[in-house]
């Protein structure tokens, strides 16, 4: 099996999901007296503009759906991930967070970046109850433009807080915010830095010459939950002219020995002073418009090598070549030599809503 970011994530629970499929297939043949109804919202994540960013479908009340139902619906949407919210009583949600499950077309995931941010945005738009953040404080959604609010998601990976501020106080960006696009920021795991890589070995995998890679910054594996090989490229033109050999890429990552799930390509040559990096993430399936997990790794890597300062929020633009422009805001903290509190944020714009008949 091809172990890229998406295929690795999608096979986390593939064995369990596969076992459930025959039951679902049999059930689908049974006549039903009336269709069950499940509300959903589709949202574009890491953008304030509709029909851009990374797409996500959120089923806002999934009570009654089985595991095989959720897997089949993830395949029906054909998106990278689909999320399912399981409402509980307000007291439980204040204490434990809002229960959410994430499915790809191949199985259930314990965590993923843009589904976490997008689901929290949908819940906030719907007026989710106040949540208790990791520091024990309570936060209530509000219409006051500058007052932040926090929604805690109870995922398989654990409690993930997403803190929001309304578009009345956006970070600096050429895209800007809209009145219907809240800005949310999630905190990822503290970084683990892995091995550095030889540019003479990596460049041929990308269809580039070693001189096309940034001579001042290392190629390094970093994880803030998922390990990526961060590949700094010298020019935007080189970033846009990648010619990837996926078979060789797979073989290299397998023999590298640090469990990296994919390469993440970046350049400081952005052509825009408001944008710190341009990024791309590509595998056999296609090009990812916005890779929230890899962006956290990149934030830690930038701080380690002095590309950013501690707690400086900078903009990474991704998805241009995929015709789904995405704007990802990242920052990280540093105490002595320890990099921590890696945050990845962005806007989300609701695109459509409706009711599933099942």
Buried (B, 14 or more C-beta within 10 A) or exposed (E): EBBBBBBBBBBBBBEEBBEBBEEBEEEEEEEEEEEEEBBBBBBBBBBBBBEBBBBBBBBBBBEEBEBBBBBBBBBEBEBBBBBBBBBBEEEEBBEBBBBBBBBBBBBBBBBBBBBBBBBBBBBBBBEBBBBBBEEEEEBEBEEEEEBBBBBBBBBBBEBBBBBBBBBEEBBEBEBBBBEEBBBBBBBBBBBBBBEEBEBEEBBEBBEBEEEBBBEEBBBBBBBBBBBBBBBBBBEBEBBEEBEBEEEEBBEBBEEBEBBBBBBBBBBBBBEEEEBBBBBBBBBEEEBBBBBBBBBBBBBBBBBBBEBBEEEBBBBBBBBBBBEBBBBBBBBBBBEEEEBBBBBBBBBBBBBEBEEBEB
